[in-house]
Each structure stands twice: as structure tokens, then as C-alpha cells.
Amino acid sequence: TGVRAQTDYPNRPIKVVVPYTAGGNVDITARVYSKKLSEHLGQQVIVENRPGASTIIGSQSVAKSTPDGYTLLITGTITSAHTMNPGLFATLPYDTNKDFAPISLLTQLSLFVVVHPSLPVNTLQELIALAKAKPKQINVATGGSGGSANLAVELLTMASGAQFTAVHYKGNAPGLADTVAGQTSMMIETTSTALPHIKGGKLRALAVTSNKRSALLPDVPTVAESGYPGYDVTLKLGMLAPAGTPRAIVDKLATEVATIARDPATQKLFAEQGSEAISSTPQAFAAEIAADIIKWTELMRKNGIKAE
């Protein structure tokens, strides 16, 4: 029956768990891919939001589910909670490397280093110079200790030697609101959410964190170009199944994702939101996850960062 189950997969609806609230980058990515997968596979692909505990609740529900291809996880994987949690939490209810079968990357997006216009700096170099002249006097908003925005700041601190004071919020939205209002002076925030404020003149973009410039703001240099070579913080979202899911099912899903990601309509849709549709083989994705866990665990250990 095992072989037959794989040849007629899927023969019933598939559930995709998103361990974040509705409306954010991960949720939007999950809904776009789920809709396209429904069309490609001829079965309903239903998104279920299960936020909480830094994505652990939703992720655990997938890790512990039957590995038959009917329960999948779409989450922030690279430079995100999935690979940061092993370094942040002393124990997790699952093994991030062993309890999931990575399928494919889905999208990637960068972050902008933004400041409130009242801060007298126009480039990242000027920001670093000011931070060095006034150590710990520039307040930087983050979406929480150990989140991607927080670790992007830590990496900048390590690269430049400039020191900032992190103000941790419960999520990125309130942190961004306070930065726009001038309560905090600086933030490293995702392209899509920062963009309207940059275009509206409420925030000034100094640099982009990825290893290449953003097509949305091509005049803004990368952090690496601004004098910190090797600096790269690119958020990547991906799809995973529980470990033990048949290889044929994992490969089938990875092939479908690659087809969807290559579709010009998909490319255009994500580009308008400030991200990029991508895909990968299950093997390459698994290797990237393992490497990313090592990178962030090491950074947190060096800087004494723990979950709050």
C-alpha cells in the first residue's frame, strides 16, 4: 500500500501549518504557494495559522504529525526563528535538524537599515560614526530578543564595533510604529513593511542587509558595499514536512514548488511585495538549514543572547 499511496498522492486535502499570525510575510507566501499547489495537484491545500512561542507551537504540531505528505510546514527558515530557536532556547520539543524533511525554499527577502529622519545621518558610515561617538545612545527597535532584526543589529555591531541600545518589542509591528514616530531612532526591518514609510519620507533607508541590492530601492547600497564585506542577512522562507515523509512525496512537492517559483506571474507577485520567489532541492535546503543553525547558535553564544 505504501507505494500505491505515493503514486496517487495527493488524494485528499493537504494542510499547511503557518506558525505565524495571518497577514505577515510568511502567511502571504504560504497562501500564494498553497493556492498554486491546489491548482497543480488537484487537491485543496488549506493554510492553518498556529502562531505562538516563537513559532515552536506550530512547528511542533508538524514535527509530531503523520509523515504522509498531508501536513506540511511553511515558515521562516533561513535567518529566521526555525534556525535561530536552537541557539535561543535551552530545549526544544523537537530536533530542528532531525525531525523535519526539508522540501524547498519558497521566497527570500532582505531587510533595510532605516533611521528616523531626525537622526542626522544619510549613510551607514555616518550612522556608525555617530554610534561610535555616542556609544549606546542610539536606540534601535527590534521585534524581540533573538529575532532576525535583533541578530542583524548584533552582526552589524560585531562587524563595525559600534554599539547601540536594543529596545525589544513584542513583534516587529510595534517596533516599526515607534521608529516611524521617532520614539526609537533606528531599526533593521523587512523590505515590504519598511518600504511605504521610506517612500513616504517617514524613514530614511541607509543600507540593505542582503548580499545584493533590492530592486525596489536600487540606489540604497548593501551593508557589505558600505564597508562591511561578508555581511549578509537574507531571510528565506521554506516548506518542510515531518521527518520520515516518503522521498517520492518530498521530491514531487519540491518539483511543483520549483515550477511555481519559476512562473513569471509568481515572480511578479512576490517582487511587488519586496521579496523574491525562489526554490531549491530538498538536499541543498537541508544543508543550508544545518549551516544556518551553526551560524546563529555561535553568534548567540558569543553575545550571550537568550530568549526572553
C-alpha positions as protocol buffer text, in pm:
chain_id: "A"
residue {
  index: 1
  type: THR
  ca { x: 0 y: 0 z: 0 }
}
residue {
  index: 2
  type: GLY
  ca { x: 293 y: 234 z: 67 }
}
residue {
  index: 3
  type: VAL
  ca { x: 387 y: 251 z: -300 }
}
residue {
  index: 4
  type: ARG
  ca { x: 28 y: 297 z: -411 }
}
residue {
  index: 5
  type: ALA
  ca { x: -21 y: 578 z: -156 }
}
residue {
  index: 6
  type: GLN
  ca { x: 272 y: 760 z: -312 }
}
residue {
  index: 7
  type: THR
  ca { x: 165 y: 721 z: -674 }
}
residue {
  index: 8
  type: ASP
  ca { x: -182 y: 865 z: -616 }
}
residue {
  index: 9
  type: TYR
  ca { x: -59 y: 1139 z: -380 }
}
residue {
  index: 10
  type: PRO
  ca { x: -240 y: 1358 z: -303 }
}
residue {
  index: 11
  type: ASN
  ca { x: -585 y: 1201 z: -293 }
}
residue {
  index: 12
  type: ARG
  ca { x: -726 y: 1426 z: -18 }
}
residue {
  index: 13
  type: PRO
  ca { x: -674 y: 1784 z: 107 }
}
residue {
  index: 14
  type: ILE
  ca { x: -331 y: 1892 z: 235 }
}
residue {
  index: 15
  type: LYS
  ca { x: -291 y: 2110 z: 545 }
}
residue {
  index: 16
  type: VAL
  ca { x: -16 y: 2372 z: 556 }
}
residue {
  index: 17
  type: VAL
  ca { x: 67 y: 2499 z: 905 }
}
residue {
  index: 18
  type: VAL
  ca { x: 199 y: 2855 z: 931 }
}
residue {
  index: 19
  type: PRO
  ca { x: 344 y: 2920 z: 1280 }
}
residue {
  index: 20
  type: TYR
  ca { x: 281 y: 3296 z: 1245 }
}
residue {
  index: 21
  type: THR
  ca { x: -27 y: 3519 z: 1253 }
}
residue {
  index: 22
  type: ALA
  ca { x: -221 y: 3599 z: 936 }
}
residue {
  index: 23
  type: GLY
  ca { x: -111 y: 3888 z: 716 }
}
residue {
  index: 24
  type: GLY
  ca { x: 266 y: 3877 z: 756 }
}
residue {
  index: 25
  type: ASN
  ca { x: 531 y: 3776 z: 503 }
}
residue {
  index: 26
  type: VAL
  ca { x: 520 y: 3405 z: 590 }
}
residue {
  index: 27
  type: ASP
  ca { x: 140 y: 3392 z: 579 }
}
residue {
  index: 28
  type: ILE
  ca { x: 126 y: 3571 z: 242 }
}
residue {
  index: 29
  type: THR
  ca { x: 393 y: 3338 z: 98 }
}
residue {
  index: 30
  type: ALA
  ca { x: 206 y: 3031 z: 228 }
}
residue {
  index: 31
  type: ARG
  ca { x: -123 y: 3147 z: 75 }
}
residue {
  index: 32
  type: VAL
  ca { x: 26 y: 3218 z: -268 }
}
residue {
  index: 33
  type: TYR
  ca { x: 204 y: 2882 z: -288 }
}
residue {
  index: 34
  type: SER
  ca { x: -92 y: 2689 z: -138 }
}
residue {
  index: 35
  type: LYS
  ca { x: -332 y: 2833 z: -396 }
}
residue {
  index: 36
  type: LYS
  ca { x: -94 y: 2743 z: -682 }
}
residue {
  index: 37
  type: LEU
  ca { x: -28 y: 2395 z: -536 }
}
residue {
  index: 38
  type: SER
  ca { x: -405 y: 2336 z: -519 }
}
residue {
  index: 39
  type: GLU
  ca { x: -425 y: 2411 z: -892 }
}
residue {
  index: 40
  type: HIS
  ca { x: -123 y: 2192 z: -976 }
}
residue {
  index: 41
  type: LEU
  ca { x: -214 y: 1893 z: -755 }
}
residue {
  index: 42
  type: GLY
  ca { x: -590 y: 1895 z: -799 }
}
residue {
  index: 43
  type: GLN
  ca { x: -649 y: 1886 z: -422 }
}
residue {
  index: 44
  type: GLN
  ca { x: -728 y: 2161 z: -175 }
}
residue {
  index: 45
  type: VAL
  ca { x: -427 y: 2296 z: 13 }
}
residue {
  index: 46
  type: ILE
  ca { x: -552 y: 2463 z: 330 }
}
residue {
  index: 47
  type: VAL
  ca { x: -350 y: 2712 z: 535 }
}
residue {
  index: 48
  type: GLU
  ca { x: -383 y: 2695 z: 913 }
}
residue {
  index: 49
  type: ASN
  ca { x: -223 y: 2969 z: 1127 }
}
residue {
  index: 50
  type: ARG
  ca { x: -83 y: 2834 z: 1454 }
}
residue {
  index: 51
  type: PRO
  ca { x: 127 y: 3119 z: 1597 }
}
residue {
  index: 52
  type: GLY
  ca { x: 292 y: 3132 z: 1937 }
}
residue {
  index: 53
  type: ALA
  ca { x: 608 y: 3062 z: 2136 }
}
residue {
  index: 54
  type: SER
  ca { x: 844 y: 3192 z: 1867 }
}
residue {
  index: 55
  type: THR
  ca { x: 696 y: 2952 z: 1604 }
}
residue {
  index: 56
  type: ILE
  ca { x: 752 y: 2649 z: 1832 }
}
residue {
  index: 57
  type: ILE
  ca { x: 382 y: 2563 z: 1873 }
}
residue {
  index: 58
  type: GLY
  ca { x: 306 y: 2536 z: 1501 }
}
residue {
  index: 59
  type: SER
  ca { x: 639 y: 2374 z: 1418 }
}
residue {
  index: 60
  type: GLN
  ca { x: 598 y: 2109 z: 1690 }
}
residue {
  index: 61
  type: SER
  ca { x: 249 y: 2020 z: 1561 }
}
residue {
  index: 62
  type: VAL
  ca { x: 402 y: 1939 z: 1221 }
}
residue {
  index: 63
  type: ALA
  ca { x: 708 y: 1757 z: 1361 }
}
residue {
  index: 64
  type: LYS
  ca { x: 475 y: 1526 z: 1555 }
}
residue {
  index: 65
  type: SER
  ca { x: 221 y: 1470 z: 1275 }
}
residue {
  index: 66
  type: THR
  ca { x: 195 y: 1163 z: 1050 }
}
residue {
  index: 67
  type: PRO
  ca { x: 469 y: 1177 z: 784 }
}
residue {
  index: 68
  type: ASP
  ca { x: 239 y: 1114 z: 488 }
}
residue {
  index: 69
  type: GLY
  ca { x: 261 y: 1444 z: 299 }
}
residue {
  index: 70
  type: TYR
  ca { x: -77 y: 1571 z: 422 }
}
residue {
  index: 71
  type: THR
  ca { x: 61 y: 1802 z: 694 }
}
residue {
  index: 72
  type: LEU
  ca { x: 328 y: 2050 z: 587 }
}
residue {
  index: 73
  type: LEU
  ca { x: 502 y: 2349 z: 746 }
}
residue {
  index: 74
  type: ILE
  ca { x: 570 y: 2682 z: 578 }
}
residue {
  index: 75
  type: THR
  ca { x: 786 y: 2901 z: 798 }
}
residue {
  index: 76
  type: GLY
  ca { x: 1071 y: 3148 z: 808 }
}
residue {
  index: 77
  type: THR
  ca { x: 1363 y: 2910 z: 778 }
}
residue {
  index: 78
  type: ILE
  ca { x: 1699 y: 3071 z: 699 }
}
residue {
  index: 79
  type: THR
  ca { x: 1793 y: 3371 z: 923 }
}
residue {
  index: 80
  type: SER
  ca { x: 1462 y: 3315 z: 1096 }
}
residue {
  index: 81
  type: ALA
  ca { x: 1303 y: 3150 z: 1400 }
}
residue {
  index: 82
  type: HIS
  ca { x: 1342 y: 2798 z: 1260 }
}
residue {
  index: 83
  type: THR
  ca { x: 1723 y: 2815 z: 1259 }
}
residue {
  index: 84
  type: MET
  ca { x: 1757 y: 3064 z: 1546 }
}
residue {
  index: 85
  type: ASN
  ca { x: 1547 y: 2880 z: 1805 }
}
residue {
  index: 86
  type: PRO
  ca { x: 1806 y: 2602 z: 1861 }
}
residue {
  index: 87
  type: GLY
  ca { x: 2052 y: 2868 z: 1982 }
}
residue {
  index: 88
  type: LEU
  ca { x: 1792 y: 3072 z: 2171 }
}
residue {
  index: 89
  type: PHE
  ca { x: 1619 y: 2801 z: 2375 }
}
residue {
  index: 90
  type: ALA
  ca { x: 1794 y: 2556 z: 2607 }
}
residue {
  index: 91
  type: THR
  ca { x: 1549 y: 2287 z: 2497 }
}
residue {
  index: 92
  type: LEU
  ca { x: 1303 y: 2249 z: 2212 }
}
residue {
  index: 93
  type: PRO
  ca { x: 1023 y: 1989 z: 2188 }
}
residue {
  index: 94
  type: TYR
  ca { x: 1176 y: 1867 z: 1858 }
}
residue {
  index: 95
  type: ASP
  ca { x: 1515 y: 1839 z: 1689 }
}
residue {
  index: 96
  type: THR
  ca { x: 1525 y: 2103 z: 1415 }
}
residue {
  index: 97
  type: ASN
  ca { x: 1771 y: 1905 z: 1201 }
}
residue {
  index: 98
  type: LYS
  ca { x: 1627 y: 1557 z: 1252 }
}
residue {
  index: 99
  type: ASP
  ca { x: 1250 y: 1593 z: 1294 }
}
residue {
  index: 100
  type: PHE
  ca { x: 1174 y: 1764 z: 964 }
}
residue {
  index: 101
  type: ALA
  ca { x: 1217 y: 1670 z: 597 }
}
residue {
  index: 102
  type: PRO
  ca { x: 1305 y: 1997 z: 418 }
}
residue {
  index: 103
  type: ILE
  ca { x: 1125 y: 2025 z: 81 }
}
residue {
  index: 104
  type: SER
  ca { x: 1219 y: 2355 z: -80 }
}
residue {
  index: 105
  type: LEU
  ca { x: 1287 y: 2722 z: -23 }
}
residue {
  index: 106
  type: LEU
  ca { x: 996 y: 2943 z: -138 }
}
residue {
  index: 107
  type: THR
  ca { x: 1091 y: 3309 z: -112 }
}
residue {
  index: 108
  type: GLN
  ca { x: 1370 y: 3530 z: 13 }
}
residue {
  index: 109
  type: LEU
  ca { x: 1364 y: 3889 z: 131 }
}
residue {
  index: 110
  type: SER
  ca { x: 1611 y: 4138 z: 265 }
}
residue {
  index: 111
  type: LEU
  ca { x: 1597 y: 4395 z: 543 }
}
residue {
  index: 112
  type: PHE
  ca { x: 1667 y: 4768 z: 531 }
}
residue {
  index: 113
  type: VAL
  ca { x: 1870 y: 4956 z: 790 }
}
residue {
  index: 114
  type: VAL
  ca { x: 1634 y: 5251 z: 847 }
}
residue {
  index: 115
  type: VAL
  ca { x: 1657 y: 5556 z: 1071 }
}
residue {
  index: 116
  type: HIS
  ca { x: 1411 y: 5824 z: 1178 }
}
residue {
  index: 117
  type: PRO
  ca { x: 1480 y: 6141 z: 970 }
}
residue {
  index: 118
  type: SER
  ca { x: 1562 y: 6334 z: 1290 }
}
residue {
  index: 119
  type: LEU
  ca { x: 1886 y: 6134 z: 1320 }
}
residue {
  index: 120
  type: PRO
  ca { x: 2150 y: 6346 z: 1138 }
}
residue {
  index: 121
  type: VAL
  ca { x: 2289 y: 6066 z: 916 }
}
residue {
  index: 122
  type: ASN
  ca { x: 2248 y: 5993 z: 545 }
}
residue {
  index: 123
  type: THR
  ca { x: 2471 y: 5687 z: 506 }
}
residue {
  index: 124
  type: LEU
  ca { x: 2554 y: 5376 z: 705 }
}
residue {
  index: 125
  type: GLN
  ca { x: 2910 y: 5508 z: 751 }
}
residue {
  index: 126
  type: GLU
  ca { x: 2770 y: 5825 z: 914 }
}
residue {
  index: 127
  type: LEU
  ca { x: 2542 y: 5616 z: 1138 }
}
residue {
  index: 128
  type: ILE
  ca { x: 2836 y: 5403 z: 1255 }
}
residue {
  index: 129
  type: ALA
  ca { x: 3050 y: 5714 z: 1316 }
}
residue {
  index: 130
  type: LEU
  ca { x: 2771 y: 5871 z: 1524 }
}
residue {
  index: 131
  type: ALA
  ca { x: 2717 y: 5547 z: 1720 }
}
residue {
  index: 132
  type: LYS
  ca { x: 3090 y: 5529 z: 1794 }
}
residue {
  index: 133
  type: ALA
  ca { x: 3094 y: 5894 z: 1909 }
}
residue {
  index: 134
  type: LYS
  ca { x: 2790 y: 5830 z: 2132 }
}
residue {
  index: 135
  type: PRO
  ca { x: 2815 y: 5465 z: 2240 }
}
residue {
  index: 136
  type: LYS
  ca { x: 2481 y: 5305 z: 2328 }
}
residue {
  index: 137
  type: GLN
  ca { x: 2296 y: 5637 z: 2284 }
}
residue {
  index: 138
  type: ILE
  ca { x: 2119 y: 5538 z: 1963 }
}
residue {
  index: 139
  type: ASN
  ca { x: 1810 y: 5328 z: 2039 }
}
residue {
  index: 140
  type: VAL
  ca { x: 1732 y: 5051 z: 1791 }
}
residue {
  index: 141
  type: ALA
  ca { x: 1392 y: 4881 z: 1785 }
}
residue {
  index: 142
  type: THR
  ca { x: 1375 y: 4503 z: 1745 }
}
residue {
  index: 143
  type: GLY
  ca { x: 1084 y: 4259 z: 1726 }
}
residue {
  index: 144
  type: GLY
  ca { x: 1224 y: 4070 z: 2025 }
}
residue {
  index: 145
  type: SER
  ca { x: 1546 y: 3926 z: 2166 }
}
residue {
  index: 146
  type: GLY
  ca { x: 1696 y: 3674 z: 1926 }
}
residue {
  index: 147
  type: GLY
  ca { x: 1474 y: 3768 z: 1632 }
}
residue {
  index: 148
  type: SER
  ca { x: 1621 y: 3835 z: 1288 }
}
residue {
  index: 149
  type: ALA
  ca { x: 1613 y: 4216 z: 1335 }
}
residue {
  index: 150
  type: ASN
  ca { x: 1795 y: 4182 z: 1669 }
}
residue {
  index: 151
  type: LEU
  ca { x: 2060 y: 3948 z: 1528 }
}
residue {
  index: 152
  type: ALA
  ca { x: 2108 y: 4168 z: 1220 }
}
residue {
  index: 153
  type: VAL
  ca { x: 2196 y: 4451 z: 1463 }
}
residue {
  index: 154
  type: GLU
  ca { x: 2430 y: 4220 z: 1661 }
}
residue {
  index: 155
  type: LEU
  ca { x: 2609 y: 4126 z: 1337 }
}
residue {
  index: 156
  type: LEU
  ca { x: 2645 y: 4495 z: 1250 }
}
residue {
  index: 157
  type: THR
  ca { x: 2785 y: 4564 z: 1599 }
}
residue {
  index: 158
  type: MET
  ca { x: 3037 y: 4282 z: 1558 }
}
residue {
  index: 159
  type: ALA
  ca { x: 3139 y: 4400 z: 1210 }
}
residue {
  index: 160
  type: SER
  ca { x: 3169 y: 4770 z: 1295 }
}
residue {
  index: 161
  type: GLY
  ca { x: 3241 y: 4791 z: 1667 }
}
residue {
  index: 162
  type: ALA
  ca { x: 2961 y: 5049 z: 1704 }
}
residue {
  index: 163
  type: GLN
  ca { x: 2730 y: 4994 z: 2000 }
}
residue {
  index: 164
  type: PHE
  ca { x: 2356 y: 5055 z: 2001 }
}
residue {
  index: 165
  type: THR
  ca { x: 2093 y: 5009 z: 2270 }
}
residue {
  index: 166
  type: ALA
  ca { x: 1836 y: 4750 z: 2165 }
}
residue {
  index: 167
  type: VAL
  ca { x: 1474 y: 4815 z: 2261 }
}
residue {
  index: 168
  type: HIS
  ca { x: 1284 y: 4484 z: 2233 }
}
residue {
  index: 169
  type: TYR
  ca { x: 918 y: 4491 z: 2132 }
}
residue {
  index: 170
  type: LYS
  ca { x: 668 y: 4207 z: 2119 }
}
residue {
  index: 171
  type: GLY
  ca { x: 688 y: 4176 z: 1742 }
}
residue {
  index: 172
  type: ASN
  ca { x: 815 y: 4395 z: 1461 }
}
residue {
  index: 173
  type: ALA
  ca { x: 498 y: 4599 z: 1402 }
}
residue {
  index: 174
  type: PRO
  ca { x: 504 y: 4796 z: 1733 }
}
residue {
  index: 175
  type: GLY
  ca { x: 880 y: 4849 z: 1695 }
}
residue {
  index: 176
  type: LEU
  ca { x: 834 y: 4988 z: 1346 }
}
residue {
  index: 177
  type: ALA
  ca { x: 548 y: 5214 z: 1464 }
}
residue {
  index: 178
  type: ASP
  ca { x: 771 y: 5362 z: 1737 }
}
residue {
  index: 179
  type: THR
  ca { x: 1058 y: 5414 z: 1493 }
}
residue {
  index: 180
  type: VAL
  ca { x: 827 y: 5593 z: 1249 }
}
residue {
  index: 181
  type: ALA
  ca { x: 706 y: 5806 z: 1543 }
}
residue {
  index: 182
  type: GLY
  ca { x: 1065 y: 5884 z: 1646 }
}
residue {
  index: 183
  type: GLN
  ca { x: 1041 y: 5708 z: 1986 }
}
residue {
  index: 184
  type: THR
  ca { x: 1329 y: 5488 z: 1870 }
}
residue {
  index: 185
  type: SER
  ca { x: 1588 y: 5614 z: 1620 }
}
residue {
  index: 186
  type: MET
  ca { x: 1667 y: 5308 z: 1414 }
}
residue {
  index: 187
  type: MET
  ca { x: 1552 y: 4964 z: 1305 }
}
residue {
  index: 188
  type: ILE
  ca { x: 1653 y: 4684 z: 1071 }
}
residue {
  index: 189
  type: GLU
  ca { x: 1321 y: 4590 z: 914 }
}
residue {
  index: 190
  type: THR
  ca { x: 1191 y: 4380 z: 624 }
}
residue {
  index: 191
  type: THR
  ca { x: 1173 y: 4546 z: 285 }
}
residue {
  index: 192
  type: SER
  ca { x: 799 y: 4511 z: 236 }
}
residue {
  index: 193
  type: THR
  ca { x: 692 y: 4666 z: 568 }
}
residue {
  index: 194
  type: ALA
  ca { x: 957 y: 4941 z: 572 }
}
residue {
  index: 195
  type: LEU
  ca { x: 904 y: 5046 z: 210 }
}
residue {
  index: 196
  type: PRO
  ca { x: 584 y: 5254 z: 243 }
}
residue {
  index: 197
  type: HIS
  ca { x: 745 y: 5456 z: 527 }
}
residue {
  index: 198
  type: ILE
  ca { x: 1066 y: 5506 z: 329 }
}
residue {
  index: 199
  type: LYS
  ca { x: 871 y: 5622 z: 24 }
}
residue {
  index: 200
  type: GLY
  ca { x: 657 y: 5847 z: 244 }
}
residue {
  index: 201
  type: GLY
  ca { x: 966 y: 6015 z: 390 }
}
residue {
  index: 202
  type: LYS
  ca { x: 894 y: 5892 z: 744 }
}
residue {
  index: 203
  type: LEU
  ca { x: 1206 y: 5673 z: 750 }
}
residue {
  index: 204
  type: ARG
  ca { x: 1544 y: 5703 z: 577 }
}
residue {
  index: 205
  type: ALA
  ca { x: 1698 y: 5386 z: 430 }
}
residue {
  index: 206
  type: LEU
  ca { x: 2077 y: 5368 z: 476 }
}
residue {
  index: 207
  type: ALA
  ca { x: 2158 y: 5016 z: 360 }
}
residue {
  index: 208
  type: VAL
  ca { x: 2012 y: 4679 z: 263 }
}
residue {
  index: 209
  type: THR
  ca { x: 2125 y: 4368 z: 455 }
}
residue {
  index: 210
  type: SER
  ca { x: 2136 y: 4113 z: 170 }
}
residue {
  index: 211
  type: ASN
  ca { x: 2441 y: 4048 z: -47 }
}
residue {
  index: 212
  type: LYS
  ca { x: 2278 y: 4227 z: -340 }
}
residue {
  index: 213
  type: ARG
  ca { x: 2079 y: 4550 z: -371 }
}
residue {
  index: 214
  type: SER
  ca { x: 1699 y: 4548 z: -360 }
}
residue {
  index: 215
  type: ALA
  ca { x: 1522 y: 4600 z: -693 }
}
residue {
  index: 216
  type: LEU
  ca { x: 1270 y: 4813 z: -501 }
}
residue {
  index: 217
  type: LEU
  ca { x: 1531 y: 5068 z: -388 }
}
residue {
  index: 218
  type: PRO
  ca { x: 1828 y: 5014 z: -622 }
}
residue {
  index: 219
  type: ASP
  ca { x: 2004 y: 5333 z: -503 }
}
residue {
  index: 220
  type: VAL
  ca { x: 2041 y: 5202 z: -148 }
}
residue {
  index: 221
  type: PRO
  ca { x: 2379 y: 5025 z: -107 }
}
residue {
  index: 222
  type: THR
  ca { x: 2426 y: 4694 z: 71 }
}
residue {
  index: 223
  type: VAL
  ca { x: 2585 y: 4684 z: 417 }
}
residue {
  index: 224
  type: ALA
  ca { x: 2874 y: 4492 z: 255 }
}
residue {
  index: 225
  type: GLU
  ca { x: 2927 y: 4771 z: -3 }
}
residue {
  index: 226
  type: SER
  ca { x: 2915 y: 5026 z: 281 }
}
residue {
  index: 227
  type: GLY
  ca { x: 3239 y: 4892 z: 426 }
}
residue {
  index: 228
  type: TYR
  ca { x: 3148 y: 4560 z: 590 }
}
residue {
  index: 229
  type: PRO
  ca { x: 3229 y: 4288 z: 336 }
}
residue {
  index: 230
  type: GLY
  ca { x: 3079 y: 3948 z: 409 }
}
residue {
  index: 231
  type: TYR
  ca { x: 2780 y: 4096 z: 591 }
}
residue {
  index: 232
  type: ASP
  ca { x: 2469 y: 3918 z: 465 }
}
residue {
  index: 233
  type: VAL
  ca { x: 2133 y: 3884 z: 635 }
}
residue {
  index: 234
  type: THR
  ca { x: 1879 y: 3742 z: 389 }
}
residue {
  index: 235
  type: LEU
  ca { x: 1555 y: 3598 z: 526 }
}
residue {
  index: 236
  type: LYS
  ca { x: 1440 y: 3283 z: 345 }
}
residue {
  index: 237
  type: LEU
  ca { x: 1104 y: 3112 z: 379 }
}
residue {
  index: 238
  type: GLY
  ca { x: 1063 y: 2743 z: 310 }
}
residue {
  index: 239
  type: MET
  ca { x: 842 y: 2436 z: 314 }
}
residue {
  index: 240
  type: LEU
  ca { x: 910 y: 2132 z: 532 }
}
residue {
  index: 241
  type: ALA
  ca { x: 738 y: 1801 z: 606 }
}
residue {
  index: 242
  type: PRO
  ca { x: 773 y: 1578 z: 913 }
}
residue {
  index: 243
  type: ALA
  ca { x: 1083 y: 1353 z: 906 }
}
residue {
  index: 244
  type: GLY
  ca { x: 1003 y: 1012 z: 755 }
}
residue {
  index: 245
  type: THR
  ca { x: 781 y: 1153 z: 479 }
}
residue {
  index: 246
  type: PRO
  ca { x: 835 y: 929 z: 172 }
}
residue {
  index: 247
  type: ARG
  ca { x: 1111 y: 1059 z: -59 }
}
residue {
  index: 248
  type: ALA
  ca { x: 875 y: 1036 z: -360 }
}
residue {
  index: 249
  type: ILE
  ca { x: 633 y: 1277 z: -195 }
}
residue {
  index: 250
  type: VAL
  ca { x: 908 y: 1521 z: -88 }
}
residue {
  index: 251
  type: ASP
  ca { x: 1051 y: 1518 z: -443 }
}
residue {
  index: 252
  type: LYS
  ca { x: 708 y: 1565 z: -600 }
}
residue {
  index: 253
  type: LEU
  ca { x: 635 y: 1869 z: -383 }
}
residue {
  index: 254
  type: ALA
  ca { x: 984 y: 2014 z: -447 }
}
residue {
  index: 255
  type: THR
  ca { x: 929 y: 1979 z: -825 }
}
residue {
  index: 256
  type: GLU
  ca { x: 590 y: 2153 z: -805 }
}
residue {
  index: 257
  type: VAL
  ca { x: 735 y: 2436 z: -594 }
}
residue {
  index: 258
  type: ALA
  ca { x: 1015 y: 2489 z: -849 }
}
residue {
  index: 259
  type: THR
  ca { x: 759 y: 2515 z: -1131 }
}
residue {
  index: 260
  type: ILE
  ca { x: 551 y: 2767 z: -934 }
}
residue {
  index: 261
  type: ALA
  ca { x: 858 y: 2973 z: -834 }
}
residue {
  index: 262
  type: ARG
  ca { x: 972 y: 2998 z: -1198 }
}
residue {
  index: 263
  type: ASP
  ca { x: 631 y: 3117 z: -1319 }
}
residue {
  index: 264
  type: PRO
  ca { x: 660 y: 3487 z: -1424 }
}
residue {
  index: 265
  type: ALA
  ca { x: 324 y: 3561 z: -1258 }
}
residue {
  index: 266
  type: THR
  ca { x: 455 y: 3428 z: -924 }
}
residue {
  index: 267
  type: GLN
  ca { x: 782 y: 3621 z: -969 }
}
residue {
  index: 268
  type: LYS
  ca { x: 592 y: 3944 z: -1034 }
}
residue {
  index: 269
  type: LEU
  ca { x: 355 y: 3893 z: -741 }
}
residue {
  index: 270
  type: PHE
  ca { x: 637 y: 3850 z: -489 }
}
residue {
  index: 271
  type: ALA
  ca { x: 853 y: 4125 z: -641 }
}
residue {
  index: 272
  type: GLU
  ca { x: 568 y: 4372 z: -578 }
}
residue {
  index: 273
  type: GLN
  ca { x: 579 y: 4276 z: -209 }
}
residue {
  index: 274
  type: GLY
  ca { x: 953 y: 4321 z: -181 }
}
residue {
  index: 275
  type: SER
  ca { x: 1052 y: 3956 z: -189 }
}
residue {
  index: 276
  type: GLU
  ca { x: 1170 y: 3708 z: -449 }
}
residue {
  index: 277
  type: ALA
  ca { x: 1027 y: 3368 z: -543 }
}
residue {
  index: 278
  type: ILE
  ca { x: 1299 y: 3100 z: -527 }
}
residue {
  index: 279
  type: SER
  ca { x: 1325 y: 2722 z: -495 }
}
residue {
  index: 280
  type: SER
  ca { x: 1586 y: 2461 z: -405 }
}
residue {
  index: 281
  type: THR
  ca { x: 1640 y: 2086 z: -392 }
}
residue {
  index: 282
  type: PRO
  ca { x: 1549 y: 1915 z: -62 }
}
residue {
  index: 283
  type: GLN
  ca { x: 1919 y: 1824 z: -16 }
}
residue {
  index: 284
  type: ALA
  ca { x: 2050 y: 2179 z: -69 }
}
residue {
  index: 285
  type: PHE
  ca { x: 1779 y: 2320 z: 159 }
}
residue {
  index: 286
  type: ALA
  ca { x: 1866 y: 2072 z: 438 }
}
residue {
  index: 287
  type: ALA
  ca { x: 2235 y: 2166 z: 413 }
}
residue {
  index: 288
  type: GLU
  ca { x: 2152 y: 2537 z: 428 }
}
residue {
  index: 289
  type: ILE
  ca { x: 1937 y: 2487 z: 740 }
}
residue {
  index: 290
  type: ALA
  ca { x: 2216 y: 2293 z: 917 }
}
residue {
  index: 291
  type: ALA
  ca { x: 2474 y: 2563 z: 833 }
}
residue {
  index: 292
  type: ASP
  ca { x: 2241 y: 2845 z: 940 }
}
residue {
  index: 293
  type: ILE
  ca { x: 2177 y: 2683 z: 1280 }
}
residue {
  index: 294
  type: ILE
  ca { x: 2553 y: 2671 z: 1342 }
}
residue {
  index: 295
  type: LYS
  ca { x: 2598 y: 3036 z: 1234 }
}
residue {
  index: 296
  type: TRP
  ca { x: 2329 y: 3178 z: 1465 }
}
residue {
  index: 297
  type: THR
  ca { x: 2393 y: 2947 z: 1761 }
}
residue {
  index: 298
  type: GLU
  ca { x: 2757 y: 3061 z: 1753 }
}
residue {
  index: 299
  type: LEU
  ca { x: 2659 y: 3430 z: 1733 }
}
residue {
  index: 300
  type: MET
  ca { x: 2417 y: 3395 z: 2027 }
}
residue {
  index: 301
  type: ARG
  ca { x: 2671 y: 3206 z: 2237 }
}
residue {
  index: 302
  type: LYS
  ca { x: 2937 y: 3475 z: 2175 }
}
residue {
  index: 303
  type: ASN
  ca { x: 2697 y: 3757 z: 2263 }
}
residue {
  index: 304
  type: GLY
  ca { x: 2504 y: 3589 z: 2543 }
}
residue {
  index: 305
  type: ILE
  ca { x: 2170 y: 3623 z: 2362 }
}
residue {
  index: 306
  type: LYS
  ca { x: 1884 y: 3420 z: 2511 }
}
residue {
  index: 307
  type: ALA
  ca { x: 1510 y: 3409 z: 2457 }
}
residue {
  index: 308
  type: GLU
  ca { x: 1322 y: 3649 z: 2683 }
}
